[in-house]
Amino acid sequence: MSFPRLLYPDAAAWFATPKKRLGLFGMSGLGKTHVSNQLRAHGDWFHYSVDYRIGTRYMGELISDEFKRQAMQVPHLRELLMSDSIRIESNITFNNLAPLSQYLGKPGDPDRGGLPMEEYRKRQAQHDAAERAAMLDVPRFVDRAEEIYGYPHFVCDFSGSFCEVVDPDDPQDEILTTLAKTMLLVWIEGSEAHAEELVRRFNRAPKPMCYRPAFTESCWQDFLCDHKATAGEVDPDAFVRFAYRRAMAARQPAYAAIADNWGVKVTAEEVAAADSPEAFEALIGRALERG
């Protein structure tokens, strides 16, 4: 069984279409959101952020409820909440996903902000379901963007964990099949130098991330063994740093398989050099020519 044909089979089709639709994927920090913001600022591109959709439509109530649980532990805030005198909710934006990260949390020592592993697994599963749903919403938002707001072009900014919820080697994968019919999937590939810089950034400010359950379990057991620690002794930041470097290596071949079977590839250097919507559109044309 073969993989679906690309929405734009060649550069000529891409440049000729009056409706350009792209899905950008790759590791966080390589330019997906930057390019999406650049295109949106041009005026005729609708920007759909999978992370924003996850944190508002699908996990917004979970996040707000967690904030309320924390507030209920403070007597003054508890009184105000119980009398409906205050309202607590997250304020997620395309460029600030901190409430979602804070909710996902990190496993380990509760005195250092860690979550019990069972709670961490539960929240990972919630994100997994939310990410799948947010990606299957894309075709509807493509239609909404055009029919309601009049946007001819559409760019989707995928989560870094995109590759965790699809099987790029399955021609019948529900999510990839749905997306491939709707847009051109574009992998922004980083170099080894980019990978090292991303690791340095992450080490300075480690944040929660989402992985496949098997990957999480493998990392957790290996960390406990390597550090001769019990679950309650784990430094949450140390664990997510440990998992992040492994994830960098694990995700690269998954991203490559998505690009090979379902889309095209551009490099982070090429994206950085494309300093206008026109330059980025030309870059997509070259990627299609390369095949």
Disulfide bonds with the S-S distance in Angstrom:
none
